[in-house]
Every structure is written in structure tokens, then in C-alpha cells.
Amino acid sequence: MTYRVTLIPGDGIGPEVTEAMRRVVEATGVEIEWDIQEAGAAVMEKYGTPLPEQVLESLRRNKVGIKGPITTPVGTGFRSVNVAIRQALDLYANLRPAKTIPGVASRYEDVDLVIVRENTEGLYAGIEHEVIPDEAAEAIRIITRKKSERIVRFAFEYARANGRKLVTAVHKANIMKLTDGLFLRVAQEVATEYPEIAFNDRIIDNLAMQLVQRPHEYDVLVLPNLFGDIISDLCSGLVGGLGVTPGANIGDEIAVFEPVHGSAPKYTGQNKVNPTATIRSGAMMLRHLGEIEAAERIERAVARVIAEGKYVTYDLKPTRDDPTAVGTREMAEAIIRAL
């Protein structure tokens, strides 16, 4: 069977890490027909927008996509392409596993967390305006029963399908009693439908402290949008950083996979950056397509190369100035050999 997949290389280091992913995925023997689409800061001049309509049309047509990182200006400029894709296609579940990889330096062993983040509302709905120009601005945070229920249900269904034992709803309902109060109540209601899976809840700031102290007490975390964005990066830090962490944006019909790190423009074209997060996102994509064996082969190959420590990028060496560090392409080649 041949799968048709939308590939968005992105900008900055995006084309390099997506090319590494593409070569590794193809090396598994799974037949992929790549529908390559341009998006991001680099196409603004060409199309007048960082997200041309043909990109969304491709994703709607193929149902599966994978993208490299895309630059988002800070404070000014165009709106996040990532957010725009999620909202346009209703990719409501952001799924980010954070699992220890032997050989990746971290403070903990055997961390295995899954972060399920609501992707389409909350503060990231993007409803904001100036109250007094250059003096005061306001953002509107929207939490709805419908979207809270479907993200919590997604978390429980994921837990059920993957043999997970605990779902934790994360909130600030002690202060934001109406918005986060609604999210928490809905989570409690949905939890009663899954008696075989344990459920608890945590206030967001307390959770951040407990994750740093005792990450092994948690399993699947389900959170509103902004909290999920922050906690997913914190959990990445528990297992070695953004360079090794994959991610997915999943809706009822369409799924788009991506590394969770940024576009790192200063490293563009230098064959330097770690491709692990993008390659592991490719493995998540294969799993979504039902190619479980191929996905597991990639994960094992990545783990083997990292554990060996010979053909890895500078950030995976004991010191970042290690002269034996290899480049993006060379690490991908080592993973292909390990397959």
C-alpha cells in the first residue's frame, strides 16, 4: 500500500530535519508519496501569506501530514502558522509523549509521560485587542463544554488504547472558577465513563512543582491550551529537551505531525541540528497510519544510535564542543544503518 502524505518542510532548519525524517521513513520500506507544500516566513513574498490555501487543501485531501518547524515572529508580524493550521482543520488534540531515551542526558530515569493539550480554544483562540493603544491590551479566554469534553475523552481513549493507568486533569479552577471550573467539572464527568482508568486533578502551578520533584507519579496529563503548551515543554526538559521530543496535532479526520522545537534560523543550512524529534514524529505518523512495526523499528534505531553516542549531533554529546559530533545528515544515515 502507498500512502499519500503532505510534507511541509517549514523554514529555518525545517528543510534539513524533514529531509532526514523522510530518508529514515523511506528506509523502513513503507511506501510514501510525498505531497510537498510550502508554508512559513520564507513564502510570504511569493504568496502574500505564510499559509497558502493550497497547503490546507493538501492536508484536507491527504488526511495526514508532517511538517518541519516554522518561524513565528515574536510580538509583531503574522500570526502563528501552527495555530492557524490547527484551527483551520480543527486539529483539537495536541499529543506530545515525553519518554526517557537511554543515552540522552537528563536528571531522571524511566520517565514516561503523555501530554494531551486542547489545541483550538483558551487564550490561543487569538481573540485580543487594544483597550488603550500602546497602553493596555486585552485577550479573551474561552473554555467550552464541547471542546473540554472531546479533549478529555481523547485523553481517556488514548489511555485505554495504550494501556495507560492514570489520567490527570490540569487546571486553575481555584482562581478561574468559571472557565477552568467548567473544564474540571467536565473532566470529572467524563472520567466516570472509564472506571478502569484512575483519575485525579492538579492545580497547574502545583503540578509544575510536582513534575520537577516526582515525575513518575504521573501518566497522561490533559490540559487547556496555554497550560498544555507550557507543561509539554517542561516535560520535554525532563527527558532531554525539545530536540528529542515528537508531537502530533490530531482531529477527527486529519492528523499533522511535527517536532515540538522551533526553526532555529541561526543554524539554517549548517547541517548541525539534531533531527531526532522530527524522525520520531515520522514514527508517530507511521503508527497513526497503522504501520506499527515500521514505527517501532525507527524508535529502536533512534535509541540504539543515541545510546551508542558515536554518530550523534553536538547537543547529544557530553559537551557541546565535542569535535566528534556529526551533522544532521550523518546522524540520519546512522539511524538508517541501525534499521
LINUR-V308417 format. One record per pair of residues at least 6 apart in sequence whose C-alpha atoms are under 6 Angstrom apart, sorted by sequence separation. I is the first residue (numbers start at 0). J is the second residue. If there is no record, write none. Layout:
BEGIN
i: <I,I>
j: <J,J>
END
This chain:
BEGIN
i: <8,43,130,235,248,313,42,129,172,248,71,128,171,172,247,286,8,40,128,170,247,285,39,99,127,246,247,38,99,127,246,313,38,98,126,246,282,312,98,126,245,246,311,312,97,311,312,97,310,96,96,36,95,122,258,95,121,241,258,311,94,121,310,94,121,93,93,257,92,256,92,93,91,92,91,3,5,6,7,91,1,2,3,4,5,6,7,9,1,2,3,4,5,7,9,39,165,167,169,171,245,164,165,166,167,168,169,170,171,243,244,86,117,165,167,169,170,243,301,169,242,245,246,300,147,151,245,142,148,300,300,273,17,165,166,167,168,169,274,13,166,273,13,271,272,270,271,4,270,6,8,9,4,5,6,7,8,9,10,4,6,9,121,114,115,116,112,113,114,115,116,117,118,112,116,117,116,116,105,105,104,103,97,99,95,94,94,93,93,92,92,90,90,91,90,89,63,65,62,63,64,65,66,63,65,70,68,69,68,102,102,101,12,11,11,11,12,11,20,16,20,27,19,23>
j: <14,49,136,241,254,319,49,136,179,255,79,136,179,180,255,294,17,49,137,179,256,294,49,109,137,256,257,49,110,138,257,324,50,110,138,258,294,324,111,139,258,259,324,325,111,325,326,112,325,112,113,54,113,140,276,114,140,260,277,330,114,141,330,115,142,115,116,280,116,280,117,118,117,118,118,31,33,34,35,119,30,31,32,33,34,35,36,38,31,32,33,34,35,37,39,69,196,198,200,202,276,196,197,198,199,200,201,202,203,275,276,119,150,198,200,202,203,276,334,203,276,279,280,334,182,186,280,178,185,337,338,312,67,218,219,220,221,222,327,67,220,327,68,326,327,326,327,61,327,64,66,67,63,64,65,66,67,68,69,64,66,69,224,219,220,221,218,219,220,221,222,223,224,219,223,224,224,227,238,239,239,239,235,238,246,246,247,247,248,248,249,248,249,250,250,250,253,255,253,254,255,256,257,255,257,262,261,262,262,305,306,306,262,262,263,264,267,267,277,274,278,293,331,335>
END
